[in-house]
């Protein structure tokens, strides 16, 4: 009596990795969105009403931009990528990891680039890093075919130069059906999972959870169940909304996206809407909560309207620093 849309072997594999209840819940919500559009506005995660998922809201914003004559300007801004450099001190980090570079790419919505992704790919190709992390939202829409984004992601992976590989999590625009294509491209998708990254003989723990914003299918305890005691920890979460829980579990560095930094902001980068149930200071850039450092990327793509204002798209390189590194 297998009523899920996945082949049995894939369903079984995901259930072992994520937990069967979480997989069943996510698939049920995915099916409702695909079949009826129901629950596009009402998820089970951190947000309450998800206006960004409603076609009527997106069409209204697009109409306002057209009527104001600002649509073309906003579209040009959507390709104004910035490489942001962020240094983060992790006191427990082994000195062997000092200078370790992490490339973070998020909210690509890769099938939505107005130039087909040419400028973005050209900027990624020359970058060198030790590790690359992808923090969700690879396709433009929250339903319909994910094949165009799979093609774009496969092409992107060939452009990434990361000595320790590419790790990813899913966002609220992503379906579980996208996991096989990502993993066939050489990406390790973390589905409420974690693992050890070894570098110069030292170790840190990298964990990733499923989307906490819309689906609410994250499981931090499951993601950390293989974590050795006292090891420095980096968490990948699609949105910043797990900041309190992550801090309580001794996460050292929290990497996320989802907010797009607001995407359409007032002068000074002040977001009109953040679409995340978290303090507004966590909507973009570096932040701290307790002893935990965090970073929310503005993302590289656009959601809904292909336009940005006072909020350029972002490619982020994080450099880890250990205590007493002298940097």
Helices and strands as residue ranges (DSSP letters): H 8-18, H 20-36, G 51-53, H 55-68, H 71-77, E 82-89, G 95-97, E 101-105, G 110-112, H 118-125, E 131-134, H 147-157, E 166-168, G 176-178, H 179-184, E 187-189, E 193-199, E 202-208, H 220-223, E 233-236, G 240-242, H 243-248, E 253-256, G 260-262, E 265-266, E 270-271, G 280-282, E 285-289, E 292-296, E 314-321
